[in-house]
Amino acid sequence: MHMAAYALLAPTTAINTETIMLGIPRHYSHFVFGVIQSGLTSLIAAGIASLPADGAMLFVRHWMVSWLIAWAAMLPVVLLAAPAIRAFSLRLTRDEGSRPA
């Protein structure tokens, strides 16, 4: 990842310019990715589904309950499907330096 992207992702100070990380071992990155991806996707989908709610407080309450239910349902799907999706996407694409067959 480009250093400018790291600057956006992690807070830094004038004294300490190293990024602050949680220290989760890299071999768990698949699970971290799945938690973040399913959480963000279900948050957006639940918000869209909650738009018909009357009033701001009802909207927020409906959105949060819907999001938690959707996230709980989608997290195992994402964790199980991600390797197959990654493999399929690699089969559909090619390296930029290689020529099509």
C-alpha atoms as a printed R data frame, in Angstrom:
    type eleno elety resid chain resno       x       y       z
1   ATOM     1    CA   MET     A     1   0.000   0.000   0.000
2   ATOM     2    CA   HIS     A     2   1.226   3.476  -0.815
3   ATOM     3    CA   MET     A     3   2.524   5.523   2.147
4   ATOM     4    CA   ALA     A     4  -0.060   8.274   1.504
5   ATOM     5    CA   ALA     A     5  -2.816   5.698   1.987
6   ATOM     6    CA   TYR     A     6  -1.315   4.675   5.330
7   ATOM     7    CA   ALA     A     7  -1.377   8.305   6.412
8   ATOM     8    CA   LEU     A     8  -5.122   8.371   5.795
9   ATOM     9    CA   LEU     A     9  -5.770   5.103   7.624
10  ATOM    10    CA   ALA     A    10  -3.845   5.615  10.841
11  ATOM    11    CA   PRO     A    11  -3.319   8.624  13.082
12  ATOM    12    CA   THR     A    12   0.227   9.909  13.414
13  ATOM    13    CA   THR     A    13   1.988  12.453  15.572
14  ATOM    14    CA   ALA     A    14   4.838  14.841  14.822
15  ATOM    15    CA   ILE     A    15   7.101  12.757  17.079
16  ATOM    16    CA   ASN     A    16   6.002   9.239  16.118
17  ATOM    17    CA   THR     A    17   5.390   8.794  12.379
18  ATOM    18    CA   GLU     A    18   4.771   5.033  12.525
19  ATOM    19    CA   THR     A    19   1.230   3.807  11.953
20  ATOM    20    CA   ILE     A    20  -0.746   2.461  14.879
21  ATOM    21    CA   MET     A    21  -1.861  -1.119  14.249
22  ATOM    22    CA   LEU     A    22  -3.899  -3.552  16.310
23  ATOM    23    CA   GLY     A    23  -1.242  -6.231  16.005
24  ATOM    24    CA   ILE     A    24  -3.547  -8.943  14.649
25  ATOM    25    CA   PRO     A    25  -1.385 -11.657  13.060
26  ATOM    26    CA   ARG     A    26  -1.397 -11.509   9.247
27  ATOM    27    CA   HIS     A    27  -2.730 -15.054   8.879
28  ATOM    28    CA   TYR     A    28  -6.066 -13.752  10.276
29  ATOM    29    CA   SER     A    29  -6.331 -11.075   7.583
30  ATOM    30    CA   HIS     A    30  -9.058 -13.078   5.798
31  ATOM    31    CA   PHE     A    31 -11.261 -12.790   8.891
32  ATOM    32    CA   VAL     A    32 -10.467  -9.102   9.429
33  ATOM    33    CA   PHE     A    33 -11.342  -8.431   5.785
34  ATOM    34    CA   GLY     A    34 -14.592 -10.389   6.134
35  ATOM    35    CA   VAL     A    35 -15.647  -8.530   9.280
36  ATOM    36    CA   ILE     A    36 -14.970  -5.122   7.707
37  ATOM    37    CA   GLN     A    37 -16.462  -5.943   4.306
38  ATOM    38    CA   SER     A    38 -19.626  -7.589   5.628
39  ATOM    39    CA   GLY     A    39 -20.094  -4.842   8.223
40  ATOM    40    CA   LEU     A    40 -19.809  -2.035   5.700
41  ATOM    41    CA   THR     A    41 -21.944  -3.734   3.063
42  ATOM    42    CA   SER     A    42 -24.718  -4.651   5.488
43  ATOM    43    CA   LEU     A    43 -24.612  -1.135   7.038
44  ATOM    44    CA   ILE     A    44 -25.247   0.466   3.655
45  ATOM    45    CA   ALA     A    45 -27.886  -2.077   2.594
46  ATOM    46    CA   ALA     A    46 -29.747  -1.792   5.911
47  ATOM    47    CA   GLY     A    47 -29.686   2.012   5.644
48  ATOM    48    CA   ILE     A    48 -31.214   1.883   2.172
49  ATOM    49    CA   ALA     A    49 -33.846  -0.601   3.329
50  ATOM    50    CA   SER     A    50 -34.677   1.637   6.320
51  ATOM    51    CA   LEU     A    51 -35.292   4.801   4.279
52  ATOM    52    CA   PRO     A    52 -39.104   4.419   4.283
53  ATOM    53    CA   ALA     A    53 -39.133   4.784   8.109
54  ATOM    54    CA   ASP     A    54 -41.135   7.783   9.378
55  ATOM    55    CA   GLY     A    55 -38.998  10.143  11.443
56  ATOM    56    CA   ALA     A    56 -35.285  10.308  12.147
57  ATOM    57    CA   MET     A    57 -35.307   8.344  15.396
58  ATOM    58    CA   LEU     A    58 -37.391   5.514  13.952
59  ATOM    59    CA   PHE     A    59 -35.054   5.449  10.938
60  ATOM    60    CA   VAL     A    60 -31.925   5.187  13.105
61  ATOM    61    CA   ARG     A    61 -33.444   2.518  15.350
62  ATOM    62    CA   HIS     A    62 -34.671   0.464  12.389
63  ATOM    63    CA   TRP     A    63 -31.334   0.907  10.608
64  ATOM    64    CA   MET     A    64 -29.246  -0.268  13.550
65  ATOM    65    CA   VAL     A    65 -31.420  -3.310  14.307
66  ATOM    66    CA   SER     A    66 -31.540  -4.229  10.610
67  ATOM    67    CA   TRP     A    67 -27.786  -3.753  10.312
68  ATOM    68    CA   LEU     A    68 -26.975  -6.027  13.243
69  ATOM    69    CA   ILE     A    69 -29.231  -8.761  11.891
70  ATOM    70    CA   ALA     A    70 -27.836  -8.394   8.361
71  ATOM    71    CA   TRP     A    71 -24.241  -8.367   9.609
72  ATOM    72    CA   ALA     A    72 -24.764 -11.492  11.696
73  ATOM    73    CA   ALA     A    73 -26.249 -13.220   8.640
74  ATOM    74    CA   MET     A    74 -23.642 -11.993   6.135
75  ATOM    75    CA   LEU     A    75 -20.446 -12.461   8.117
76  ATOM    76    CA   PRO     A    76 -20.314 -16.272   7.764
77  ATOM    77    CA   VAL     A    77 -21.347 -16.007   4.101
78  ATOM    78    CA   VAL     A    78 -18.538 -13.555   3.356
79  ATOM    79    CA   LEU     A    79 -15.955 -15.572   5.272
80  ATOM    80    CA   LEU     A    80 -16.892 -18.759   3.441
81  ATOM    81    CA   ALA     A    81 -17.440 -17.230  -0.009
82  ATOM    82    CA   ALA     A    82 -14.441 -14.870  -0.175
83  ATOM    83    CA   PRO     A    83 -11.838 -17.540  -1.091
84  ATOM    84    CA   ALA     A    84 -14.051 -18.903  -3.880
85  ATOM    85    CA   ILE     A    85 -14.818 -15.394  -5.165
86  ATOM    86    CA   ARG     A    86 -11.108 -14.497  -5.090
87  ATOM    87    CA   ALA     A    87 -10.201 -17.666  -7.021
88  ATOM    88    CA   PHE     A    88 -12.985 -17.051  -9.558
89  ATOM    89    CA   SER     A    89 -11.939 -13.426 -10.077
90  ATOM    90    CA   LEU     A    90  -8.350 -14.559 -10.671
91  ATOM    91    CA   ARG     A    91  -9.602 -16.978 -13.333
92  ATOM    92    CA   LEU     A    92 -11.525 -14.153 -15.038
93  ATOM    93    CA   THR     A    93  -8.581 -11.756 -15.096
94  ATOM    94    CA   ARG     A    94  -4.962 -11.817 -16.222
95  ATOM    95    CA   ASP     A    95  -1.700 -10.162 -15.241
96  ATOM    96    CA   GLU     A    96  -1.180  -6.840 -16.992
97  ATOM    97    CA   GLY     A    97   2.057  -8.112 -18.555
98  ATOM    98    CA   SER     A    98   0.539 -11.292 -20.051
99  ATOM    99    CA   ARG     A    99  -1.168 -11.491 -23.412
100 ATOM   100    CA   PRO     A   100  -4.677 -12.913 -23.932
101 ATOM   101    CA   ALA     A   101  -4.829 -16.492 -25.214
